[in-house]
Amino acid sequence: MELKEILKGRRSIRKFKKDPVPREVVEELLEAALWAPSGKNRQPWEIYVVGGEKRDELARLIAESGKHIKPKLEELFPEKIVKITLQFFENVGDAPVIILFYIPKYEFSVNHLMSGYERHYNEENRIEAIMSVSALVENLMLLAYERGLGTCWMTGPRYVADEIDRFLGVTDKEFVCAVVLGYPDQNPPVPPRKTGKIQFIGF
């Protein structure tokens, strides 16, 4: 597949086959994804890959975050979509692999009285690290799609970050997001793209 096909073909998968994904396949995907760009080349990410019985324990923790995102979902989507999304959170769609992404824990403080310079000075390291992880996650999802695997990028589990940290024994890092990985058991429709999001200046 050409890159443009991969970019347009990838979908968020919320229903997976229970077939296991071989560890060597996950390692291969992550090793390639790690070539993502990162701010100041710090490569600030830490990655935890969870499978087997531990995956089941983690999925139960993630399920608790569903009740926290429900009000936001209800603001944005019709009842049918809310129901489907919350069903996915119950057991992450049976995905056999859950990948968790962390960054260093940065101390920062911002408020609405600060200038743009002050905000950026205080937030720079953390925002830079989150953006770097986002580039890594995008790489992973595109590589997975190319290999016939499905993914779903999840930030909702941040509501239960404390519980996830305890599960992993993490004390000095910030949980950013999770990606579930497996063989897709659905073919979601093509979502429309919003228009009017690009402005050219000086062309």
C-alpha positions as CSV (number, residue, x, y, z in Angstrom):
1,M,0.0,0.0,0.0
2,E,1.1,3.5,-0.7
3,L,1.3,5.9,2.3
4,K,-1.7,7.9,1.2
5,E,-3.8,4.7,1.1
6,I,-2.7,3.8,4.6
7,L,-3.5,7.3,5.9
8,K,-7.0,7.2,4.4
9,G,-7.7,3.5,5.2
10,R,-6.8,3.4,8.9
11,R,-9.8,3.3,11.2
12,S,-10.3,3.3,15.0
13,I,-11.3,-0.3,15.7
14,R,-13.5,-1.0,18.7
15,K,-14.2,-4.7,18.1
16,F,-11.4,-7.3,17.9
17,K,-11.0,-11.0,17.3
18,K,-9.6,-12.8,20.4
19,D,-6.7,-14.2,18.3
20,P,-3.4,-13.3,20.1
21,V,-0.9,-11.0,18.5
22,P,2.6,-12.6,18.6
23,R,5.1,-10.7,20.8
24,E,7.6,-10.5,17.9
25,V,5.0,-8.7,15.8
26,V,4.4,-6.1,18.6
27,E,8.1,-5.7,19.1
28,E,8.6,-5.1,15.3
29,L,5.9,-2.5,15.2
30,L,7.1,-0.6,18.2
31,E,10.8,-0.7,17.1
32,A,9.7,0.9,13.8
33,A,7.3,3.4,15.5
34,L,10.2,4.6,17.7
35,W,11.7,6.4,14.8
36,A,9.1,9.1,15.4
37,P,10.4,12.7,15.7
38,S,10.6,14.1,19.2
39,G,11.2,17.5,20.6
40,K,14.9,18.2,20.9
41,N,15.4,14.5,20.2
42,R,14.7,13.7,23.8
43,Q,12.7,10.6,22.9
44,P,10.9,11.1,26.3
45,W,8.5,8.1,26.0
46,E,8.3,5.0,28.2
47,I,6.1,2.2,26.9
48,Y,4.4,-0.7,28.7
49,V,3.0,-3.6,26.7
50,V,0.4,-5.7,28.5
51,G,-1.0,-9.0,27.4
52,G,-2.4,-12.3,28.8
53,E,-4.0,-12.4,32.3
54,K,-2.4,-9.0,33.1
55,R,-4.2,-7.6,30.1
56,D,-7.5,-8.7,31.7
57,E,-6.7,-7.0,35.0
58,L,-5.8,-3.8,33.2
59,A,-8.9,-3.9,31.0
60,R,-11.0,-4.0,34.2
61,L,-9.3,-0.9,35.4
62,I,-9.8,0.9,32.1
63,A,-13.5,-0.1,32.2
64,E,-13.9,2.2,35.2
65,S,-13.0,5.2,33.1
66,G,-16.1,4.7,31.0
67,K,-18.4,6.3,33.5
68,H,-16.2,9.4,33.6
69,I,-16.2,10.0,29.9
70,K,-20.0,9.4,29.5
71,P,-21.1,13.0,30.2
72,K,-18.6,14.3,27.6
73,L,-19.8,11.7,25.1
74,E,-23.4,12.7,25.6
75,E,-22.5,16.3,24.8
76,L,-21.0,15.4,21.5
77,F,-22.7,12.3,20.1
78,P,-26.2,10.8,19.6
79,E,-27.3,8.1,22.1
80,K,-26.4,5.2,19.7
81,I,-22.7,6.3,19.4
82,V,-22.5,6.9,23.2
83,K,-23.8,3.3,23.8
84,I,-21.3,1.8,21.3
85,T,-18.4,3.7,22.8
86,L,-19.3,2.7,26.4
87,Q,-19.6,-0.9,25.3
88,F,-16.1,-0.7,23.9
89,F,-14.8,0.6,27.3
90,E,-16.3,-2.5,29.1
91,N,-13.5,-4.7,27.8
92,V,-11.6,-2.6,25.2
93,G,-13.4,-4.5,22.4
94,D,-11.6,-7.8,23.4
95,A,-8.3,-6.4,22.1
96,P,-5.6,-8.9,23.2
97,V,-2.9,-6.2,23.7
98,I,-2.9,-2.9,25.6
99,I,0.0,-0.5,25.1
100,L,0.5,2.3,27.6
101,F,2.5,5.4,27.0
102,Y,4.2,7.5,29.6
103,I,6.4,10.6,29.8
104,P,8.5,12.0,32.6
105,K,6.6,13.8,35.3
106,Y,7.1,17.5,34.9
107,E,6.2,20.2,37.5
108,F,4.4,23.1,35.9
109,S,1.8,25.8,36.7
110,V,-0.1,28.0,34.4
111,N,-3.0,30.5,34.7
112,H,-5.0,32.8,32.4
113,L,-3.0,35.9,33.6
114,M,0.2,34.6,32.1
115,S,1.5,35.9,28.8
116,G,2.0,33.4,25.9
117,Y,5.8,33.4,26.6
118,E,5.2,32.6,30.3
119,R,2.8,29.8,29.6
120,H,5.2,28.2,27.1
121,Y,8.2,28.6,29.4
122,N,6.3,26.8,32.1
123,E,4.7,24.1,30.0
124,E,7.3,23.6,27.3
125,N,8.8,20.3,28.4
126,R,5.5,18.6,29.2
127,I,3.8,19.8,26.0
128,E,6.8,18.8,23.9
129,A,6.8,15.3,25.5
130,I,3.1,14.8,24.9
131,M,3.5,15.9,21.2
132,S,6.4,13.5,20.8
133,V,4.4,10.6,22.2
134,S,1.5,11.5,19.8
135,A,3.9,11.2,16.8
136,L,5.0,7.8,18.1
137,V,1.4,6.7,18.5
138,E,0.5,7.8,15.0
139,N,3.4,5.8,13.6
140,L,2.3,2.7,15.6
141,M,-1.3,2.9,14.3
142,L,-0.3,3.3,10.7
143,L,2.3,0.5,10.9
144,A,-0.3,-1.8,12.5
145,Y,-2.9,-1.1,9.8
146,E,-0.3,-1.9,7.1
147,R,0.2,-5.3,8.9
148,G,-3.5,-6.1,8.9
149,L,-3.9,-5.1,12.6
150,G,-6.4,-2.7,14.2
151,T,-5.9,-0.1,16.9
152,C,-7.8,2.4,18.9
153,W,-6.1,5.4,20.6
154,M,-7.6,6.0,24.1
155,T,-7.1,9.0,26.4
156,G,-10.2,8.2,28.5
157,P,-8.1,5.9,30.8
158,R,-6.4,9.0,32.1
159,Y,-9.3,9.3,34.4
160,V,-8.0,6.3,36.2
161,A,-4.3,7.1,35.8
162,D,-3.7,6.6,39.6
163,E,-5.1,3.1,39.5
164,I,-3.1,2.3,36.3
165,D,0.1,3.6,37.8
166,R,-0.4,1.4,40.9
167,F,-1.1,-1.6,38.6
168,L,2.2,-1.0,36.8
169,G,4.2,0.1,39.8
170,V,4.9,3.5,38.2
171,T,5.6,6.4,40.6
172,D,7.7,8.9,38.7
173,K,6.0,9.2,35.3
174,E,2.8,10.7,33.8
175,F,0.4,8.4,31.9
176,V,-0.5,10.0,28.5
177,C,-2.6,7.5,26.7
178,A,-3.3,3.8,25.8
179,V,-3.5,2.1,22.4
180,V,-5.3,-1.2,22.1
181,L,-4.1,-3.6,19.4
182,G,-5.4,-6.7,17.8
183,Y,-6.9,-8.3,14.7
184,P,-10.0,-6.3,13.7
185,D,-13.4,-7.9,13.8
186,Q,-15.3,-5.0,12.2
187,N,-14.9,-2.7,9.2
188,P,-16.1,0.8,10.4
189,P,-17.5,3.2,7.8
190,V,-15.5,6.0,6.4
191,P,-15.9,9.1,8.7
192,P,-16.4,12.4,6.9
193,R,-13.5,14.9,7.1
194,K,-14.3,18.4,8.2
195,T,-13.6,21.1,5.6
196,G,-12.4,24.7,5.9
197,K,-9.5,23.8,8.3
198,I,-6.7,25.0,6.1
199,Q,-5.8,28.7,5.6
200,F,-3.1,29.8,3.2
201,I,-1.4,33.1,3.9
202,G,0.9,34.8,1.4
203,F,0.3,32.3,-1.4
